[in-house]
Amino acid sequence: MDWDTSAAPDLEPWARRAEETCQDWFPKIVGLLPSEGFAPPASVRVVFAKNLGKGIGFAEGTQITLSAPYVRAHPEDVSLVIHELTHVVQAYKGGLHKPPTWLVEGIADYVRYFEYPGRAPSRRINPRAASYRDSYQTTASFLNWIQRQHDPLFVQKINASIRQGNYKEALFHQFTGETLDALWAEFAATLSGNTQT
């Protein structure tokens, strides 16, 4: 991986530590999200931005951009890079085959919170107000529940379908035997008040 800290030279030590984690985790993420014919990128570039507004990072192609102010304020949060590195590995097509954003972000947060060790979701899910379309931690928790309750390879299967441009909502039924809405209702019923699953 190529790290560019020119916009935030003070973050060079953090970048070195994060790079070690990324070198270890990049092949693990590739292993978690395989699909037929997929070859991961040979290199990934990480740059720091002086200001991303409220954003903390994003991935575009094989480049990851991180918010320097966020990293300074949250130096313990290396999982941020795991989330963005997952987007690089996802390598989904755009255009007509563009998958729903909630699922793209949910898979990246699934890897961040349920595969990468040491960081649990911090948001509580209110089953009366939440939806699987909420993305990020809510969708990640829902996907983790599907993996545990219905199919331990669900994320791998749904990722492969998205990457190959074959995503459709009916895949939830195909892989689990239940519709997406039925799965969410079942998951929401397992939540007690404002607890996180």
Secondary structure, DSSP 8 states (H G I E B T S, - for coil): -EEE-TT-GGGHHHHHHHHHHHHHHHHHHHHHS--TT----S--EEEEES--TT--EEEETTEEEEEHHHHHH-TT-THHHHHHHHHHHH----GGG---HHHHHHHHHHIIIIISTT----S---TTT--GGG-HHHHHHHHHHHHHHT-TTHHHHHHHHHHTT---THHHHHHHSS-HHHHHHHHHHH--TT---
